[in-house]
Amino acid sequence: MNHPREIVAYFSMEIALDPGIPTYSGGLGMLAGDTVRSAADLKVPMVAVTLLYRHGYFRQKLDSSGWQTEEAMSWDAQSFCHELPPRVEVSIEGRTVQLRAWRYTVKGNSGHEVPAILLDVDLPENSEWDRRLTHYLYGGDSHYRLCQEIILGIGGVRMLRALGYHEVCRFHMNEGHAALLALELLDERAHWLHRESFNEEDVLAVKRRCVFTTHTPVPAGHDRFPLEHVSQVLGRSDVFTMHQVFCCEGELNMTYLALNLSHYVNGVAKKHGEVSRQMLTPRDTEHHYQIDSITNGIHLATWAAPSFVDLFNRYIPGWREDNSSMRYALRIPLEEVGRAHEAAKVRAVEEVNRRANADLDTETLTVGFARRAATYKRADLLLSDPQRLKGIASGTGRLQVIFGGKAHPRDDAGKRVIQQIVQMRALLGPDVRIVYLENYDWEMACLLTAGVDVWLNTPQPPLEASGTSGMKAALNGIPSLSVLDGWWIEGCIEEVTGWAIGETCPVDATPEHRANCDAQSLYQKLERVVIPTFYQRRDDFLRIMRNTIALNASHFNTQRMVQEYIAKAYFE
Ligand SMILES: *Cc1c(COP(=O)(O)O)cnc(C)c1O
């Protein structure tokens, strides 16, 4: 096969490639997919590597009490991908595990292709247990996880070589999950140079090729494995003698491995860059990692609702090729923005009513809150004082709220948040109607981020690294009402692109105090600004809607983001 000499290999544990392929859990996978889609648009020579996950993440069911259960979400690889001929192997606990690969092709808007390589170990040659290693995304314990990371990192590099990708100029680790690829690159180099083991020089050479993006300050997002476990599974302990690269206090920390073996490291928003620099500096040293930031974006053509695609085609020709031209949205007449939104709202409300057997209408101010149900996202903040919320709705203007999002299968605290919201429904009465939508996924995200009136986000700062659903909303003319964290610090201009929550709340408060303060601020903003603007100052609201497109969609897109990666990390 003929491949361009300078190619970027983008490794990610999850990539949302197609609405019919359930191999993503949330923002990380969506971002990876949008990155690949924009890379294809920009004709970046890139190949993406991930795992196949035959049974997906999971389908979320909520019982009548609101408790989440999970079902496998199997999909047919053959109807989306084609199998590639090579086989490679990795060693797991001394067993040889065979890997094959499937190719899914991402096509850019001018026809350039970025192949996504999906690794699969479900082969008759492998043991029953090993065959399950590429069945589920985040579907097992830490041992299952480490085995998957070996397949992704080590197996991924071997598969690329077998497919003829010999000239990879950059290996991009999208989150630390892929960091074992750097170990394989070290081994490769030592092997080429006929050495028994790698040395400092190899470390420098590998570093020049690697790029690392860290995605969360939440500790659970950073994989750590006891060294003993790692030696047993990898079948070697020689690597840990290189302390400055591999070791931190008896464990292999994938984040530090990626940091130590990358020449360019970034967080996913300006604030997240700062937070990561502080968080990842080892306590007992003066050593600071150089951590830059590249703010996330979304792939505009993927997330624009049909009525907005039509509007953009008419008023901003070429918007897909040049995302920064979205600033010309300021030329679109306000009534046209209103009509496009109305169409998107009708679609979303009808679908939500159908799926949830609900009775939402299209006149009422509709608030959307949908994302993974991790506790730091504080989905329940809006409902923390139900009496107050009822009072606001009956005094100032009615509300309906659409919630959605899956909790990680082993996150009982996240599941309890969902349950509490579901159980709040009866308590809130007719002025605040709420729905918790089951199985929030790509398709529902498209409908909701275009079809509500206000997009709500209430994370506990500084834990929201970026957030991207608010960007999808902005593209479809939906202002955010959000705590100032992640991308919103950059995207919020008060009463111009939306509204901030808790801007005067103390940053060093305890989580309980902070939640209290943010909730007060949220209620005040709703009562004094958001609800009155929506019901009584229609043109002001429409102007804000148009601003979100012009000011935020023109910047918070993956076209701009990938161009930053090109300039700072890929071809610098
Ligand atoms: C965009 C998206 C997310 C990410 O939402 P955040 O705002 O980053 O929390 C999660 N899930 C789905 C299905 C999405 O489309």
The ligand as an SDF file (V2000), in Angstrom:
LIG
                    3D

 15 15  0  0  0  0  0  0  0  0999 V2000
  -21.4830   16.0670   22.7400 C   0  0  0  0  0  0  0  0  0  0  0  0
  -21.8810   14.8710   23.5070 C   0  0  0  0  0  0  0  0  0  0  0  0
  -21.4480   14.7100   24.8260 C   0  0  0  0  0  0  0  0  0  0  0  0
  -20.5430   15.7030   25.4960 C   0  0  0  0  0  0  0  0  0  0  0  0
  -21.2620   16.6190   26.2690 O   0  0  0  0  0  0  0  0  0  0  0  0
  -20.5450   17.5920   27.2810 P   0  0  0  0  0  0  0  0  0  0  0  0
  -21.1820   18.8960   27.1360 O   0  0  0  0  0  0  0  0  0  0  0  0
  -19.1050   17.6660   26.8580 O   0  0  0  0  0  0  0  0  0  0  0  0
  -20.6960   17.0100   28.6050 O   0  0  0  0  0  0  0  0  0  0  0  0
  -21.8590   13.5770   25.5090 C   0  0  0  0  0  0  0  0  0  0  0  0
  -22.6620   12.6600   24.9500 N   0  0  0  0  0  0  0  0  0  0  0  0
  -23.1110   12.7900   23.6860 C   0  0  0  0  0  0  0  0  0  0  0  0
  -23.9960   11.7370   23.1170 C   0  0  0  0  0  0  0  0  0  0  0  0
  -22.7300   13.8990   22.9230 C   0  0  0  0  0  0  0  0  0  0  0  0
  -23.1610   14.0270   21.6570 O   0  0  0  0  0  0  0  0  0  0  0  0
  1  2  1  0
  2  3  1  0
  2 14  2  0
  3  4  1  0
  3 10  2  0
  4  5  1  0
  5  6  1  0
  6  7  2  0
  6  8  1  0
  6  9  1  0
 10 11  1  0
 11 12  2  0
 12 13  1  0
 12 14  1  0
 14 15  1  0
M  END
$$$$
